[in-house]
Amino acid sequence: MMTRATKEKLFQIEAGRTLRCLLMRSGFLLVIIFATSVEYAYAQIEVFKPRHVWRVQGYVTNTSGKSIAGAEVILARAESVVFKTKTDGSGKFKFDHAAGQYWLRVMAPHYSTAARDVIIGADLTALFHGSTFYVMLGQDSCMDECSPIYTSKKKFDHAVRWNTGHYY
């Protein structure tokens, strides 16, 4: 026969196990919720600063890395187009004589638009940054500029591998 003290001791042990299990599960759930909310919050608040470059040049491709010929590339200021060009057969574009702050915008039929704020000039900041833009236009049409403009060939190549399923 168990004494009352023994029963209380067993109850405390079982209650301790239950409490630890509950705390562990709720703690794990909180970690999962926090991790996913941080990821979504980061994706929503990512704001690009103006890119300082000494000239504007780049390539326009689709999400699988195929060049888009004839895409319209503009440099605009206060909603007015200041410079305008089209990509060549290899998807390349270039502006030679632009200086100042502009809104770089890339558009092609049946693709979503890409845009980025750029400051063009031969100042010290611009000399340390690459001046080549890698524009990846998506197949979707969206209301705002939702296609990415990369300033790093490495990040661009990474995105192409990811989009084509050749990620390794």
Number of C-alpha atoms within 10 A of each C-alpha: 4 6 8 9 9 11 11 11 12 12 12 12 12 12 12 12 12 12 12 12 12 12 12 12 12 12 12 12 12 12 12 12 11 12 12 12 12 12 10 11 11 11 10 9 8 8 8 8 9 14 18 24 24 25 22 23 16 19 23 30 20 19 21 17 20 13 21 22 18 19 24 18 22 21 24 17 15 8 9 11 14 13 15 15 15 18 21 16 12 14 20 20 22 18 16 9 10 16 16 13 17 23 20 21 20 27 20 18 11 11 19 22 25 22 20 19 18 21 21 21 19 14 12 11 12 17 14 11 14 17 19 19 21 23 27 29 29 19 14 12 15 12 8 10 16 16 23 19 21 19 17 15 13 10 12 20 16 14 19 20 16 14 14 11 10 9 11 6
